[in-house]
Amino acid sequence: MQSSEIMNRQKSYFDEGHTKSYLHRKTTLENLKMLLRENENLFLDALQKDLGKSSSEAYMTEIGIIYEEISFALKHLKKWMRAEKVKTSVTHLGSKGFIHKEPYGTVLVIAPWNYPYQLALSPLIGAIAAGNTVILKPSELAPQTALVLEHVLSRFREEIIAVVNGGVETTTELLELKQDYIFFTGSTHVGKIVMQKAATHLTPVTLELGGKSPLIITKDANIQLAAKRVAFGKWLNAGQTCIAPDYCFVQDEVYDAFKTALESAILDLYGDNPLENPEYGRIVNEAHFKRLLSYAPDVKVDEAKLKMAPYLLEEPDVYSPVMQEEIFGPILPLKRFTEVQDVILFIRERPKPLALYLFTTSREIERKFIFNTSSGGVCINDTLMHISTPYLPFGGVGDSGMGNYHGEASFRTFSHEKSVLRQTNAFDMKFRYPNSKHRENIVRFFLK
């Protein structure tokens, strides 16, 4: 079926009011969770084929997160849907104001390849909870997961959820249509294209992009624990995580100790030969593999399996490609620093990152980074974990994106907050009309 036909059918279904009821949203989310559980093994197998993900990693970083996201939405959905009462000013005596959350209509979700299950379904959950219909475009670079998504979600009526698979041409075709909302996760380069296409129809967008997320280790950090948590966050999914630490600044006094601890943590997590470890993933395709190899030609690899070992790149030139481009792989540049302010200036001179990681026991240093740098999110004394709580909104800023989601933030992202004022008929404020006596004096009294 043509993309335009699917969208037109979804718009008609939405206009008939089906998706706006609590029961429709609740039932759709419950059925979604049931279908995902029934087909869990298909997804585990697809994720292994696409990215070499072990079942434990796939469940922790993709499947389990989605179960929790659906459960959270179902638990809070009634509360989220309620109109919010707001106060009215003295000039509106007798009136009542409230905010009504209404769905946009037909939502296009364009998903990436690095977490092809989680990052396809998480925004879909928010869009359904908010009462929209969804067209989902999975990434063609994770073809097995894309096919399973199409197979499983085809159990829904296409008027509610439709999966459209294909390459760049398919994405372009979908972007040419007048969607009611677009949610895109991917690179900054493609994000700009999506925004340009959306602008032709004045379609609102959420862009979840990437960037070079800095990691800072200060001299008062817990070095052993920091190394373990950095190793987890950097080499999960072979470094192919949009919020993975991209480069690391280590204070002079602890540089050698941290490097040694980090090497030890990598050994503990992945063993002597990570290339043979089934818990360690692979690079998505040959093009990305070759790009990463250009950053570190001497990194250990298994080219046949597209596997690349964790690699520490010491003191790279700040103007080299590895320090200018998002790495998105298992290479971590390490650089020394003396003064905290120098690192803050370095970060501020560059595009705003999606995440900032700081390991310190000093609240003063913590405050300096929070208030003097800008990033999508900040995680202190850990990596990645700020993304996994539904109570914190997740999103970028500047070059790393716009808008946010997760938990209630997802519901709000896919809802238009419509202001409603109900005026009383019991009396009328005569002074507001042109023929009112003393009009100006009364208005000046209230509006001063």
MONOR-V439415 format. One record per helix or strand of 2 or more residues. SS is the DSSP state (A for helix, B for strand). FROM is the first residue (numbers start at 1). LEN is the number of residues. If there is no record, write none. Layout:
((SS FROM LEN) (SS FROM LEN))
//
This chain:
((A 3 13) (A 18 3) (A 22 17) (A 40 12) (A 55 27) (B 84 3) (A 90 3) (B 96 8) (B 106 5) (A 118 12) (B 133 5) (A 143 11) (B 161 3) (A 168 9) (B 181 5) (A 188 12) (B 204 5) (B 214 4) (A 223 17) (B 247 5) (A 252 19) (A 274 3) (A 286 10) (B 301 2) (B 307 2) (B 311 4) (A 321 4) (B 331 7) (A 340 9) (B 353 7) (A 363 10) (B 375 6) (A 385 4) (B 394 2) (A 398 3) (B 401 2) (B 404 2) (A 408 6) (B 415 8) (A 430 3) (A 439 8))
//
